[in-house]
Amino acid sequence: MAVSSVNAQRIAASGTSMEASPPSAQPQANTLFHRSDLLVAAGAATVFTLLTAHVRWKRTDQLDEKIMASFQRLRWKPFARLMWLLSWPGFSPQSRLLPPGIAAVLWLSGRRRAGIYTFAAWGASFLGRAFKLAVRRPRPSSQRITIVPAKLDGLSFPSGHVLAYIGVYGFLHLLARSDHLPEPLAKPVRWITLLMLLGVGPSRIYEGHHWPSDVAASYLLGLGYLRLVWRHYLAGVSRSAPSREA
């Protein structure tokens, strides 16, 4: 009986200590990247790789030319002006000034983490440059298409414009949608960046600077990259929630 009493006291004490242990002492799963994030990134990378192979084997050339020629039949001056305007931020020197400028404004306004991750999101354009050097696809050239004069390099795949927009303006769009920007500013930023994200791809095709497959590949690569950058940003924000630095 004495032994049973001692055992009962030990079990009761053990249960009390377990109940009293703080929640932070319990092991937590690493949620830096959710499974869905990795699946989306892996899926985008897989389709991008397949599309890159088809481009290198010149299996998309005829379809690319047909789509571009059909799209360029739309001859409406306001539309052509809109296409030019949507591409303008992606040309030098503004393409080299706007992303660091946005990051600097976020940093100086107290959103230091957001400023740092804007730079990280801008890395999508540098990733695209590496693929351009690897694939070395020439710019569009055909009697069936019109090419708007512009200062361009000689490589086409993937589109640097689209990758930079998905990275920088996609990240800014997510900030505005997630209440990480002041409300008077968030609404216009949401709509302007959405227009830029949806319009930059068609504008590159309409101006004859990129084949449709260049643009499609850039959306795939850029969105996969942005998903990982955004999730990493959110993980850090949640860890520093008491300090509220976004």
C-alpha positions as CSV (number, residue, x, y, z in Angstrom):
1,M,0.0,0.0,0.0
2,A,2.8,2.4,0.8
3,V,4.5,1.7,-2.5
4,S,1.2,2.3,-4.4
5,S,0.8,5.6,-2.5
6,V,4.3,6.7,-3.5
7,N,3.7,5.8,-7.2
8,A,0.5,7.7,-7.2
9,Q,2.2,10.8,-5.8
10,R,4.9,10.5,-8.5
11,I,2.3,10.2,-11.3
12,A,0.3,13.1,-10.0
13,A,3.5,15.3,-9.7
14,S,4.5,14.3,-13.2
15,G,1.1,15.3,-14.6
16,T,1.2,18.6,-12.8
17,S,4.6,19.5,-14.2
18,M,3.5,18.6,-17.8
19,E,0.4,20.8,-17.5
20,A,2.5,23.6,-16.0
21,S,5.1,23.5,-18.8
22,P,4.7,26.6,-21.0
23,P,3.5,26.2,-24.6
24,S,6.9,27.5,-25.9
25,A,8.5,24.4,-24.4
26,Q,6.6,22.1,-26.8
27,P,8.4,21.2,-30.0
28,Q,7.1,23.1,-33.0
29,A,7.3,22.1,-36.7
30,N,9.4,24.2,-39.0
31,T,6.9,26.3,-41.1
32,L,9.5,28.4,-43.0
33,F,8.1,26.9,-46.2
34,H,4.8,25.1,-46.3
35,R,4.4,22.0,-48.4
36,S,2.1,23.9,-50.8
37,D,4.9,26.5,-51.4
38,L,7.4,23.9,-52.3
39,L,4.9,22.1,-54.6
40,V,4.0,25.3,-56.4
41,A,7.7,26.2,-56.8
42,A,8.6,22.7,-57.9
43,G,5.7,22.6,-60.4
44,A,6.6,26.0,-61.9
45,A,10.3,24.9,-62.2
46,T,9.3,21.7,-63.9
47,V,7.1,23.4,-66.5
48,F,9.7,26.1,-67.0
49,T,12.4,23.4,-67.6
50,L,10.2,21.6,-70.2
51,L,9.4,24.9,-71.9
52,T,13.1,25.8,-72.0
53,A,13.9,22.5,-73.6
54,H,11.2,23.1,-76.3
55,V,12.6,26.6,-77.0
56,R,16.1,25.3,-77.4
57,W,14.9,22.6,-79.8
58,K,13.0,25.3,-81.7
59,R,9.7,23.6,-81.3
60,T,7.9,26.8,-80.3
61,D,9.1,29.0,-83.1
62,Q,6.1,28.7,-85.5
63,L,3.5,29.0,-82.8
64,D,5.3,32.0,-81.3
65,E,5.4,33.8,-84.6
66,K,1.7,33.0,-85.3
67,I,0.6,34.3,-81.9
68,M,2.7,37.5,-82.1
69,A,1.6,38.3,-85.6
70,S,-2.1,37.8,-84.6
71,F,-1.8,40.0,-81.5
72,Q,-0.1,42.8,-83.4
73,R,-3.0,43.1,-85.8
74,L,-4.7,45.2,-83.1
75,R,-3.9,48.6,-84.4
76,W,-5.5,51.1,-81.9
77,K,-3.3,54.0,-80.8
78,P,-4.5,54.2,-77.2
79,F,-3.8,50.5,-76.8
80,A,-0.4,50.8,-78.3
81,R,0.3,53.7,-76.0
82,L,-0.8,51.6,-73.0
83,M,1.5,48.8,-74.0
84,W,4.4,51.2,-74.3
85,L,3.6,52.7,-70.9
86,L,3.4,49.3,-69.2
87,S,6.9,48.4,-70.5
88,W,8.5,51.7,-69.7
89,P,9.5,51.0,-66.0
90,G,11.4,48.0,-67.2
91,F,13.8,49.9,-69.4
92,S,17.1,51.4,-68.3
93,P,17.7,53.6,-66.4
94,Q,14.4,53.5,-64.6
95,S,14.7,49.7,-64.3
96,R,17.8,50.2,-62.2
97,L,16.4,53.1,-60.1
98,L,12.9,52.1,-59.2
99,P,13.5,48.8,-57.4
100,P,16.2,50.1,-55.0
101,G,14.1,53.3,-54.7
102,I,11.1,51.3,-53.5
103,A,13.3,49.3,-51.1
104,A,14.8,52.5,-49.7
105,V,11.3,54.1,-49.2
106,L,10.1,51.0,-47.3
107,W,13.3,51.0,-45.2
108,L,13.1,54.7,-44.3
109,S,9.4,54.4,-43.4
110,G,10.2,51.8,-40.8
111,R,9.4,48.7,-42.8
112,R,13.0,47.5,-42.9
113,R,12.3,43.8,-43.4
114,A,10.0,44.7,-46.4
115,G,12.8,46.8,-47.9
116,I,15.3,44.0,-47.6
117,Y,13.0,41.5,-49.1
118,T,12.2,43.9,-52.0
119,F,15.8,43.5,-52.9
120,A,15.6,39.8,-52.6
121,A,12.5,39.7,-54.9
122,W,14.4,41.8,-57.4
123,G,16.8,38.9,-57.6
124,A,14.4,37.3,-60.1
125,S,15.7,39.5,-62.8
126,F,19.3,38.4,-62.1
127,L,18.1,34.8,-62.2
128,G,16.7,35.5,-65.6
129,R,19.9,36.9,-66.8
130,A,21.7,33.6,-66.0
131,F,19.1,31.7,-68.1
132,K,19.5,34.2,-71.0
133,L,23.2,33.5,-71.1
134,A,22.6,29.7,-71.0
135,V,19.8,29.6,-73.6
136,R,21.1,32.4,-75.9
137,R,17.9,32.7,-77.9
138,P,17.9,35.7,-80.4
139,R,15.3,38.4,-80.2
140,P,12.3,38.2,-82.5
141,S,12.9,38.9,-86.1
142,S,10.4,38.1,-88.9
143,Q,8.8,39.9,-91.8
144,R,5.4,39.1,-90.3
145,I,5.9,41.1,-87.1
146,T,6.5,44.7,-86.1
147,I,9.3,45.5,-83.7
148,V,9.1,48.8,-81.8
149,P,12.5,50.5,-81.7
150,A,14.1,50.2,-78.3
151,K,17.5,49.8,-76.7
152,L,17.7,46.0,-76.2
153,D,20.4,43.4,-75.7
154,G,20.5,40.5,-78.2
155,L,19.0,37.8,-76.0
156,S,15.3,37.0,-75.7
157,F,14.7,34.0,-73.3
158,P,13.3,34.6,-70.7
159,S,11.9,38.2,-70.5
160,G,13.8,40.3,-68.0
161,H,11.0,42.8,-67.9
162,V,8.5,40.2,-66.8
163,L,10.8,38.7,-64.2
164,A,11.7,42.0,-62.7
165,Y,8.0,43.0,-62.5
166,I,6.9,39.7,-60.9
167,G,9.7,40.0,-58.4
168,V,9.5,43.7,-57.3
169,Y,6.0,44.7,-58.2
170,G,4.6,41.3,-57.3
171,F,6.2,41.6,-53.8
172,L,4.8,45.2,-53.5
173,H,1.4,43.9,-54.5
174,L,1.5,41.2,-51.8
175,L,2.5,43.8,-49.2
176,A,-0.4,46.0,-50.1
177,R,-2.9,43.0,-50.0
178,S,-1.6,41.8,-46.6
179,D,-2.0,45.1,-44.6
180,H,1.7,45.7,-44.5
181,L,1.3,49.1,-46.1
182,P,-0.7,52.1,-44.7
183,E,-4.3,51.8,-45.8
184,P,-4.5,55.2,-47.8
185,L,-1.5,53.9,-49.9
186,A,-2.4,50.2,-50.1
187,K,-5.4,50.4,-52.3
188,P,-3.8,52.4,-55.2
189,V,-0.7,50.2,-54.9
190,R,-2.8,47.1,-55.2
191,W,-4.4,48.2,-58.4
192,I,-1.4,49.8,-60.1
193,T,0.8,46.8,-59.4
194,L,-1.9,44.4,-60.6
195,L,-2.1,46.3,-63.9
196,M,1.6,46.2,-64.2
197,L,1.8,42.4,-63.5
198,L,-1.0,41.5,-65.9
199,G,0.1,43.9,-68.6
200,V,3.8,43.6,-68.8
201,G,3.7,40.2,-70.6
202,P,1.3,41.2,-73.4
203,S,3.2,44.5,-73.8
204,R,6.5,42.7,-74.5
205,I,4.8,40.6,-77.1
206,Y,2.9,43.5,-78.7
207,E,6.1,45.6,-79.0
208,G,7.9,42.7,-80.7
209,H,10.6,42.4,-78.1
210,H,9.8,38.9,-76.8
211,W,8.3,35.8,-78.2
212,P,5.2,34.5,-76.3
213,S,7.2,31.5,-75.0
214,D,9.7,34.0,-73.5
215,V,6.9,35.6,-71.6
216,A,5.2,32.4,-70.5
217,A,8.5,31.0,-69.1
218,S,9.2,34.3,-67.2
219,Y,5.8,34.2,-65.5
220,L,6.5,30.6,-64.4
221,L,10.0,31.2,-63.1
222,G,9.0,34.5,-61.5
223,L,5.9,33.3,-59.7
224,G,7.7,30.3,-58.3
225,Y,10.6,32.5,-57.1
226,L,8.2,35.1,-55.6
227,R,6.2,32.5,-53.7
228,L,9.3,31.3,-51.9
229,V,10.5,34.9,-51.2
230,W,7.1,35.9,-49.8
231,R,6.8,32.9,-47.6
232,H,10.3,33.5,-46.2
233,Y,9.3,37.1,-45.5
234,L,6.1,36.1,-43.7
235,A,8.0,33.6,-41.6
236,G,10.3,36.3,-40.3
237,V,7.4,38.7,-39.7
238,S,5.5,36.2,-37.6
239,R,8.6,35.5,-35.5
240,S,9.1,39.2,-34.8
241,A,5.4,39.9,-34.4
242,P,5.8,41.5,-30.9
243,S,8.1,44.1,-32.4
244,R,5.7,44.6,-35.3
245,E,8.4,45.3,-37.9
246,A,6.9,44.7,-41.3
